[in-house]
């Protein structure tokens, strides 16, 4: 990926979404492929987007009592073995360190696939009394899962960035409230920051986090009709606390077992963001996440150059003072058309064009990235006007994503109808389901679709009386979809 490359996007989102996605990621400067298969290099623009996702979530976490910590990248095998009291673990996907320098280690070290087995023992050590609870910890880190899948930047990589929260509570009520608080924050992130409408639900019993009592999820529908597991929040019950001895003395000095949760969001969110909003011109970013929210492009002839540049610089300075992330593109070796295409490729949400007419009339021409809509506005109060237009850009992106979702949730009352509907349209198909994992298998084998979620409310009546696959009484509603 080094050397000269064609600036624009050559692949079609509609006709070759996989190739199109890879091209957007590379040409918009988000990531490159690493020399080792399954790994990527996150470039500054890509990392800046991740930092903004991180910043929003981190602030909300801290507002609700979470403290950040950091635990080692390496986990002793004996610690990982303790987790087997609860689950089979991540054995097939674990990367192991066996040597330090030339010396063979006495005990293998796992490169963390997730951190329950290293965090839980310390939570146990730090929890003595009910006064120590609730304990809310979070860490921002990378994890490694050695999956033999084709690399898809931000969607599928052996190493990926994420946050993982781990909490301990006195009782089920406190832990369940925590689980829902985090799920609601993930939903808020997608709606308010990423301009994407997610669906909230619960994973079926056979697909919940190993050892968990309940796994809740937010799912996002991509334009190609596939679903993305956008974030998960798990109520773990007491299983992990029993395995790792997370106990506390209650007010009567009686020893009790804590109830725990874990919850996480990975940079898969970035993959969903890119896939949802971007187009055949390149990257499209919502204003809250764009490293550059506004680019000012001066357009001049030699006799107007000084006036146009001065006017543009003053305008950019005013926007910067107002807290808007702005770039003044005053390069004189590139023409305006090249600049427009480049900033569209890079996903800048709003472009301001300034030519001699704008200078003479004390105006500015604003162009929206998603659809090219333009409006010439007064120079006065430009900071408020630009802020309003950035809100409009967010609203446009949300409306477009919402339109993608609407009409993509269909019903089916038979196996054939499920297969035909997903095969023809993609999206979600909801149906009655008996609750037996075996009834998922024929759908999964035929078209690689699975149950991505069931309703959060366990008491919600199923959409149909009978299971669409076996015809037995339906226990709940299942949402089938193909997924990333």
C-alpha positions in Angstrom: 0.0 0.0 0.0 3.0 2.3 -0.3 3.7 4.5 -3.3 1.3 6.4 -5.6 -2.3 5.3 -5.7 -5.3 6.6 -7.4 -7.0 9.1 -5.1 -10.7 8.3 -5.6 -12.6 5.2 -4.7 -12.9 2.7 -7.6 -15.0 0.0 -6.1 -18.8 0.1 -5.7 -20.4 -0.1 -2.2 -23.5 -1.6 -3.8 -21.9 -4.2 -6.0 -18.7 -5.1 -4.2 -19.1 -4.0 -0.6 -16.1 -6.0 0.7 -13.6 -4.6 -1.8 -15.2 -1.1 -1.5 -14.8 -1.2 2.3 -11.1 -2.2 2.2 -10.5 0.6 -0.3 -12.2 3.2 1.8 -10.2 2.2 4.9 -6.9 2.4 3.1 -7.4 5.5 0.9 -9.1 7.5 3.7 -6.0 6.9 5.8 -7.6 4.9 8.5 -5.5 1.8 8.5 -2.9 -0.3 6.6 -2.4 -4.1 6.7 0.5 -5.2 8.9 3.2 -7.6 7.6 1.7 -10.4 9.8 -1.6 -11.8 8.6 -4.5 -10.9 10.7 -3.1 -7.6 12.1 -3.5 -4.0 11.0 -1.7 -0.7 11.6 -4.1 2.0 12.7 -3.1 5.3 11.1 -3.4 8.7 12.9 -6.8 9.5 11.3 -8.2 6.1 12.2 -6.9 6.3 15.7 -8.3 9.8 16.1 -11.8 8.5 15.4 -11.2 5.7 18.0 -10.1 8.3 20.5 -13.3 10.2 20.1 -15.4 7.1 20.6 -13.3 6.4 23.6 -13.6 9.9 25.0 -17.4 9.9 24.9 -17.8 6.5 26.5 -15.0 7.1 29.1 -16.7 10.3 30.2 -20.1 8.6 30.6 -18.5 5.7 32.5 -16.8 8.0 35.0 -20.0 10.0 35.4 -21.5 6.7 36.7 -18.8 5.7 39.1 -16.4 3.7 36.9 -12.7 3.9 37.6 -10.1 3.0 34.9 -7.3 0.6 35.8 -4.8 -1.5 33.8 -4.0 -5.1 34.1 -1.1 -7.1 32.5 -1.2 -8.2 28.9 0.0 -11.6 30.0 -2.0 -14.0 32.1 -0.5 -17.0 33.8 -1.9 -20.3 32.5 -2.9 -21.3 36.1 -5.1 -18.2 36.2 -6.7 -18.9 32.9 -7.3 -22.5 34.1 -9.3 -21.2 37.1 -11.8 -19.8 34.6 -12.5 -23.3 33.4 -14.5 -23.8 36.6 -17.0 -21.5 34.9 -16.4 -22.0 31.1 -14.3 -23.8 28.6 -12.5 -20.6 28.0 -10.9 -19.3 24.8 -8.4 -22.1 24.4 -8.6 -22.5 20.6 -8.0 -18.7 20.2 -5.3 -18.1 22.8 -1.8 -17.0 21.8 0.8 -18.3 24.2 4.3 -17.0 25.3 6.6 -19.9 26.1 10.0 -18.2 26.2 11.5 -15.0 27.7 14.6 -14.3 25.7 16.4 -17.7 25.4 14.9 -19.1 28.6 11.8 -21.3 28.6 9.2 -20.1 31.0 8.3 -22.3 34.0 4.6 -21.4 33.3 3.1 -20.5 29.9 1.7 -17.0 29.7 -1.5 -16.3 27.7 -1.8 -13.1 25.7 -5.1 -11.9 27.0 -8.1 -12.9 25.0 -10.2 -11.2 27.7 -9.4 -10.3 31.2 -11.8 -11.9 33.7 -9.2 -14.4 34.9 -6.6 -11.7 35.8 -9.1 -9.0 37.0 -11.4 -11.2 39.1 -8.6 -12.4 41.5 -7.7 -8.8 42.3 -11.4 -7.8 42.7 -11.6 -10.6 45.3 -8.5 -9.3 47.0 -9.8 -5.7 47.1 -13.3 -6.7 48.3 -13.7 -7.3 52.0 -16.9 -5.5 53.1 -20.2 -4.4 51.6 -18.7 -0.9 52.0 -16.3 -1.8 49.2 -19.2 -2.4 46.8 -20.2 -1.6 44.2 -16.7 -1.9 42.6 -16.6 -0.6 39.1 -13.4 -1.1 37.0 -12.7 -0.6 33.3 -9.7 -0.9 31.2 -8.9 0.3 27.6 -6.5 -2.1 26.0 -6.0 -4.6 23.2 -6.7 -8.3 23.2 -5.6 -11.1 21.0 -7.8 -13.9 19.6 -6.0 -16.1 17.2 -8.8 -16.7 14.8 -8.1 -18.1 11.3 -10.4 -15.6 9.5 -9.8 -13.3 6.6 -8.6 -9.9 7.8 -11.2 -7.2 7.6 -9.9 -4.0 9.3 -11.8 -3.2 12.5 -14.2 -6.0 11.9 -11.9 -9.1 12.0 -8.3 -8.9 13.2 -6.3 -11.1 15.5 -5.5 -8.1 17.8 -8.1 -5.5 18.4 -8.7 -2.5 20.7 -11.6 -2.4 23.1 -12.7 -1.5 26.6 -13.8 -4.1 29.1 -15.7 -3.1 32.2 -15.8 -5.4 35.2 -18.0 -4.7 38.3 -19.0 -6.4 41.5 -22.2 -5.7 43.5 -24.0 -6.9 46.6 -27.0 -8.4 44.9 -28.7 -9.2 41.7 -30.7 -6.0 41.5 -27.5 -3.8 41.7 -25.7 -6.0 39.1 -28.7 -6.0 36.7 -29.0 -2.2 37.0 -25.4 -2.0 36.1 -25.8 -4.2 33.1 -28.7 -2.1 31.8 -26.8 1.2 32.5 -23.9 0.1 30.2 -26.3 -1.2 27.5 -28.1 2.1 27.5 -24.8 4.0 27.3 -23.8 1.9 24.2 -27.2 2.7 22.6 -26.6 6.4 23.4 -23.1 6.2 21.8 -24.6 4.8 18.5 -27.5 7.2 18.4 -26.0 10.5 19.6 -22.4 10.2 18.5 -22.3 7.7 15.6 -25.7 8.6 14.1 -26.8 5.0 13.9 -30.0 3.5 15.3 -29.3 0.2 17.0 -31.6 -2.6 18.2 -31.4 -3.6 21.8 -31.9 -7.2 22.8 -30.6 -10.3 24.5 -28.5 -13.2 23.2 -30.2 -16.6 23.2 -29.0 -19.0 25.9 -26.7 -20.9 23.6 -25.0 -17.8 22.4 -24.6 -15.8 25.6 -21.1 -15.1 27.1 -19.8 -18.4 28.5 -20.6 -18.5 32.2 -23.0 -15.5 32.1 -26.5 -15.5 33.4 -27.7 -13.0 30.7 -25.9 -11.4 27.8 -27.5 -8.2 26.4 -26.6 -6.7 23.1 -27.0 -3.8 20.8 -27.1 -4.8 17.1 -26.6 -2.6 14.1 -27.8 -3.3 10.6 -25.4 -2.7 7.8 -26.4 -1.5 4.3 -25.5 -4.9 2.9 -28.2 -6.5 5.1 -25.9 -8.0 7.6 -26.0 -7.4 11.4 -23.1 -6.3 13.6 -22.9 -7.1 17.2 -22.2 -3.6 18.2 -21.6 -4.0 21.9 -22.5 -6.4 24.7 -23.2 -6.1 28.4 -23.3 -9.3 30.6 -24.9 -10.0 33.9 -22.7 -12.8 35.2 -24.7 -13.8 38.2 -22.4 -15.3 40.9 -20.6 -17.9 38.8 -17.4 -15.9 38.3 -17.5 -14.6 41.9 -17.7 -18.2 43.2 -14.9 -19.3 40.9 -12.6 -16.5 42.0 -13.9 -16.1 45.6 -15.3 -12.5 45.2 -17.0 -12.4 48.6 -17.9 -9.7 51.1 -19.1 -9.3 54.7 -22.6 -7.8 54.8 -23.9 -5.5 57.5 -24.5 -8.5 59.8 -20.9 -9.6 59.1 -22.2 -12.6 57.2 -20.1 -13.7 54.2 -21.9 -13.3 50.9 -21.0 -13.9 47.3 -20.9 -10.9 45.0 -22.9 -10.5 41.8 -20.7 -9.4 38.9 -21.0 -7.9 35.4 -18.8 -7.4 32.4 -19.4 -5.2 29.4 -17.4 -4.1 26.3 -17.2 -2.3 23.0 -14.5 -2.9 20.5 -13.3 -1.1 17.5 -15.8 -3.2 15.5 -17.8 -0.1 16.2 -15.6 1.8 13.8 -16.1 -0.9 11.1 -19.9 -0.5 11.5 -19.5 3.3 11.3 -17.5 3.2 8.1 -19.8 0.6 6.5 -23.0 2.5 7.4 -22.2 6.0 6.4 -19.5 6.0 3.8 -20.2 6.0 0.0 -18.5 5.7 -3.3 -16.7 9.1 -2.8 -15.0 7.8 0.3 -15.3 8.1 4.1 -18.3 9.8 5.7 -18.0 10.6 9.4 -20.6 12.1 11.8 -19.4 15.5 13.1 -18.9 14.2 16.7 -16.2 11.8 15.5 -14.6 13.6 12.6 -11.0 14.7 13.3 -11.6 17.7 11.1 -15.3 18.8 11.3 -15.0 21.8 8.8 -12.5 22.5 6.0 -12.3 26.1 4.7 -11.3 26.1 1.0 -10.3 29.6 -0.4 -10.8 30.0 -4.1 -8.9 32.8 -5.7 -7.4 34.4 -8.8 -4.1 36.2 -8.4 -5.7 39.6 -8.1 -8.0 38.4 -5.3 -5.7 36.0 -3.5 -4.7 38.2 -0.6 -8.3 39.3 0.2 -9.7 35.8 -0.1 -6.9 34.2 2.1 -7.2 36.8 4.8 -11.0 36.5 4.9 -10.7 32.7 5.0 -8.1 32.7 7.7 -10.2 35.0 9.9 -13.2 32.8 9.4 -11.3 29.6 10.3 -9.8 31.3 13.4 -13.3 32.3 14.6 -14.5 28.7 14.2 -11.5 27.4 16.0 -12.1 29.8 18.9 -15.6 28.5 19.1 -14.3 24.9 19.6 -14.9 23.6 16.1 -12.2 21.4 14.6 -11.4 23.3 11.5 -8.7 23.1 8.8 -7.8 26.0 6.4 -6.7 24.4 3.1 -4.7 27.2 1.6 -2.4 25.0 -0.5 -1.6 26.8 -3.7 -0.3 23.8 -5.6 -3.7 22.1 -5.6 -6.8 23.3 -7.4 -10.2 23.6 -5.6 -11.6 20.5 -7.3 -8.8 18.4 -6.1 -9.2 19.7 -2.6 -13.0 19.0 -2.6 -12.4 15.4 -3.7 -9.7 14.8 -1.1 -11.7 16.2 1.8 -14.7 14.2 0.7 -12.6 11.1 0.5 -11.4 11.8 4.1 -14.9 12.3 5.4 -14.9 16.0 6.5 -18.6 16.6 7.3 -18.7 20.3 6.2 -16.9 22.3 3.6 -16.8 26.1 3.5 -16.0 27.6 0.1 -14.8 31.2 0.1 -14.3 33.1 -3.2 -14.2 36.8 -4.2 -18.1 36.9 -4.1 -18.2 35.6 -0.6 -15.6 38.2 0.5 -17.5 41.1 -1.2 -20.9 40.1 0.2 -19.5 39.0 3.6 -20.8 35.5 3.2 -19.7 31.9 3.2 -20.9 28.9 1.1 -21.4 25.8 3.2 -21.5 22.3 1.6 -22.6 19.1 3.4 -20.5 16.0 2.9 -23.2 13.4 2.9 -25.3 14.8 0.0 -23.5 17.9 -1.5 -26.3 20.2 -0.4 -25.0 23.8 -0.3 -26.2 27.0 1.2 -24.7 30.5 1.2 -25.0 32.1 4.6 -24.0 35.4 6.3 -20.5 35.7 7.7 -22.0 37.2 10.9 -22.5 34.6 13.7 -20.7 32.0 11.5 -19.8 29.9 14.5 -23.5 29.4 15.4 -24.5 28.8 11.8 -21.8 26.2 11.3 -22.8 24.4 14.6 -26.4 24.3 13.3 -25.2 22.8 10.0 -23.1 20.2 11.7 -26.2 19.2 13.7 -28.1 18.9 10.4 -25.3 16.7 8.9 -25.7 14.4 12.0 -29.5 14.3 11.5 -29.1 13.5 7.8 -26.8 10.6 8.6 -29.1 9.2 11.3 -32.1 9.5 9.0 -30.4 7.6 6.2 -29.3 4.8 8.6 -32.8 4.7 10.1 -34.2 4.4 6.6 -31.9 1.4 6.0 -33.2 -0.2 9.1 -36.9 0.5 8.5 -38.5 -2.1 6.4 -35.6 -4.5 7.1 -37.3 -6.3 10.0 -39.7 -8.8 8.5 -41.7 -11.7 9.9 -41.7 -15.3 8.8 -43.7 -18.3 10.0 -41.8 -21.2 8.4 -38.2 -22.3 7.8 -38.7 -21.8 4.0 -39.9 -18.3 4.6 -36.9 -17.5 6.8 -34.5 -18.8 4.2 -36.2 -17.1 1.3 -36.6 -13.7 3.0 -33.0 -13.5 4.2 -31.7 -14.9 1.0 -33.6 -12.3 -1.1 -33.6 -9.2 1.2 -31.1 -9.7 4.0 -31.9 -7.8 7.1 -33.7 -9.2 10.2 -36.4 -11.9 10.2 -38.3 -12.4 13.4 -40.3 -15.5 14.1 -41.6 -17.7 16.8 -38.9 -19.9 18.3 -39.2 -22.9 20.7 -35.9 -22.0 22.4 -34.0 -25.1 21.2 -30.6 -24.4 19.6 -31.2 -27.3 17.2 -33.8 -25.2 15.4 -31.1 -22.6 14.6 -28.9 -25.2 12.8 -30.8 -25.7 9.5 -30.9 -21.9 9.0 -27.2 -21.5 9.8 -26.2 -24.5 7.6 -28.3 -23.3 4.6 -27.5 -19.6 4.5 -25.1 -18.8 7.4 -27.7 -16.8 9.2 -28.2 -17.2 13.0 -30.3 -15.9 15.9 -28.6 -12.6 16.6 -30.9 -11.6 19.5 -34.2 -12.2 21.3 -36.2 -9.5 23.1 -34.8 -8.1 26.3 -38.0 -8.7 28.2 -38.2 -12.4 28.9 -42.0 -12.1 29.5 -42.7 -10.6 26.1 -45.1 -12.7 24.1 -43.6 -14.4 21.0 -44.5 -12.9 17.7 -46.1 -16.2 16.6 -47.6 -19.1 18.6 -45.5 -21.8 17.0 -41.8 -22.2 16.3 -41.1 -21.4 12.6 -38.7 -24.3 12.3 -40.1 -27.3 14.3 -43.8 -26.3 14.8 -43.6 -26.7 18.6 -45.0 -24.1 20.9 -43.0 -20.9 20.7 -41.3 -19.7 23.8 -40.0 -16.3 22.5 -39.3 -14.3 19.4 -36.0 -14.9 17.6 -34.3 -12.4 15.3 -32.4 -14.2 12.5 -29.8 -12.4 10.4 -26.5 -12.9 8.7 -23.8 -11.2 10.7 -20.2 -9.9 10.7 
